[in-house]
Amino acid sequence: MLQKKTVDDLQVTGKRVLVRCDFNVPLQNGVITDDNRITAALPTIEKLRKDGAKIILCSHMGKPKGEPNPELSLAPVAKRLSELLNIEVVFAKDDNVVGEHAKKAVAEMQNGDVVLLENTRFRKEETKNEDTFSKELASLADLYVNDAFGSSHRAHCSTVGVTRFVEQSAVGYLMEKEITFLGNAVNHPVRPFAAILGGSKVSDKINVINHLLEKVDTLIIGGGMAYTFAVAQGGHVGDSLLEADKVAYAKEMIAKAKEKGVAFLLPVDTVIAKEFKNDTEYKTVPTGEIPDGWMGLDIGEKTRALFADAIQDAKTVVWNGPMGVFEFENFAKGTKAVAEAMAALDATTIIGGGDSAAAVNQLGYGDQMTHISTGGGASLEFLEGKELPGVMAVDDK
Ligand code: AMP
């Protein structure tokens, strides 16, 4: 059970409610190319509208480094939100975020109206969690709701500082859903519990591996990070990704798995390529026998079957990180096989955000998973067992 207040615990009618969302969506020439993060925020916004709140939305986008940058304006998000909500979402286009436009728009709000503020990272105080900007944000509102799971691992003004200057704070439905799914999976899993980790670097996932070894029955490692483990087992990996300074750590983790009785699976075969591109010569070899001049870009056929088999009886599976360079079609087969195997399970299947979420959606398995997290970094920190500052800052029930 979540110990934090949620939107259901607030009396919002006629109140100004500042809602921190994660509208950090990909843009190409001012056009939003994936609006998943916007649609994910709708349940909270709609609930607040139904209850007659005055809703002031805020978010960051990209890394403007504390300065206004027209290319990272949230104006396209206001437009998309207007379409999705079927109302006019007023965009307060202040370069200083809480400026004349924002103040006027908020003063003119009726119950159920929605205003969107400009990119919070246009202000240099935002990422430093400085009180000046936190107070300005809070001055627009009576209540605060954090629904930005993807930003909740950062202690910024709009995720943490602002909570100190409003009457009450709560988490939104998206945040509640993320915490419930990820939290239950990791802390109260229905067993057998398997985790699958991939992606490029061991160093990004050191704490995740270490923490998950305390929790899982099976840990599967693929992707670029598997080669460091292959070297730890005495293998040769040619020109594959390798973090030589993490080989000792990989050895430690292999020993820890043994000690804990965790089934620890690494790729047994690898699809190797001459060059890092789709159209290049490729073939499959045993993982520890990659010749120089070749690099591993995907798990091989035997490994795909091995991994699928290893999760066959699992009742909870958490996956973070692709099995290969899925952006290249020729090397997407391993990632696809894992997505396919997970989709077929009668189990709780959870996809950590970032690349694995993109891969699952891109491969068309999105609606066959129990939960796809909207937060990459945040879900990783959750899997490390860390408490997220943006959640901690919210009022307890
Ligand atoms: P991460 O951000 O650490 O989750 O890593 C995701 C990235 O890892 C994706 O862009 C993949 O293309 C990349 N990746 C996965 N497997 C490999 C590999 N064998 N070699 C190089 N990059 C890989």
Residues whose N, C-alpha, C, O or C-beta is under 5 A from the ligand:
A	BS01	AMP	G198 G199 S200 K201 G223 G224 L241 G296 L297 D298 G321 P322 M323 G324 V325 F326 D355
